[in-house]
């Protein structure tokens, strides 16, 4: 399934902040992998999408970063940690998504209960 880029963009900040809130810190590849896991493989993020977002969140003060060495490989990785301002932004975004989700669920429920439209005569466009 293709997910529209506008929907991906709108969900990116709350997704990253929530992923960082569930752990002490994480690095880019692990964040992208978690997005894929959470979406059941239906969302995959490229470096070109993720790292500009992480840099923007850092500029906004929502995340902080530090370089750490991986215990298994010794490679340096930039780890990101959610800040108090990021937790506040996450709470606000979570409330906003709750409103949007409830509105969508409400309208979709009304569509499920609505009778199907009548077919047009002759199979053509009316």
N, C-alpha and C positions, 0 to 999 in steps of 0.2 A: 504494500500500500504506500502510495506517495503521500506525504504530509506537506501541505502547502507551506512555503517558506515564511509567510507572514505568521502562521501559527507557531512554527518552530522559533522564530525570532521573539514572539511574544512570551513564549514559555521558557526561553533560555535562562533569563536571570533568576526566576524563582527555582528552576531546576538546579542550577549550579549552587545557589545559596542553600537549598535544602540538602543537597548532597554533601556540602561542606559542613552543614549543621549536624549531620548524622555521624561524623567522624572528627577526630582532632585536626587532621589536615589531609590534604590529598594533592596529587600532581596531575597535570593535564591528561595524560593517557588514561589514568585510573578514573578520572571524572568522565571522560568520553565513554569509557567502557561501562561505567555505571549507568549512564544514560541509555546505552544500548540494552543493558540488562533490564532496567526499569520499563522500557518500552517493548519488551519481548522481541527485540531485534528490529523493530519497525522504525527506529530513529537511530541514525548514525551521524556523528558529527565529525567534521574534518578539522584539522589543525587550524586552517584558515578561518573557521567559524569560532572555534573555542578560545584560542589565545587572544584575539582582540577583545572578546567578551571578558576574559579574566583580567586583562590589562585595564579595561574600562572600570570593572568592579573595584580594582585596586585604586585607581584614580579617585573614585567616588568614596573610598574609605570603607567599602563593604567587605573587602578581603585584604589580608596582608600576605606577604610572601617571604620565603626564606629558602636559601639553597641548602640542600641536605644530600648526603651520600646514601645511596641504596645499600642496604646491608648485604644483599646477595651479589650484586655486581660491582659495587663501588662507584658506579656512575653518579654524577651530580644531577639532581633533579630539583626543579623549582617547585616547592610545596606551597599550597595556598591554604589559608586558615580564615574562617569567617570571623569578623569583628563584631563588637556590640552593635555598631551601626548597621552591619550586615544582617544581624539577627532582627533588628527593628524593621529593616526593609523587607526581610523575609516575612515577618508577621503581617506587615501591611499588604504585601503581594498575595499572601495566602488568603487574607480577607477579601481582597479584590477578586481573586479567582473563585472564591466561594460564591460571590454574587453572580459572576458570569456563568458558572457551572449550574447554579440553581435556575437561572433564567433559561438556559439552553435545555435543561432537563424538563422544565415546565412546558416549553413550546414543543419539544419532541414528544412529550406525553400526550399533548393535545392532537398532534399529528397521528399518533398511533390509534387514537380513539375516533378520529374523523372517518367518515365513510369514504371509500375510494371514489375518485372522480368517474363519472359516466363515460364510457367509450364514445368517440365521435362516430357519426354516420359515415359509412363507406370506407372507414379506415384511414381517411385523409385528414389533413389539418383543417379545422373548422375556421 
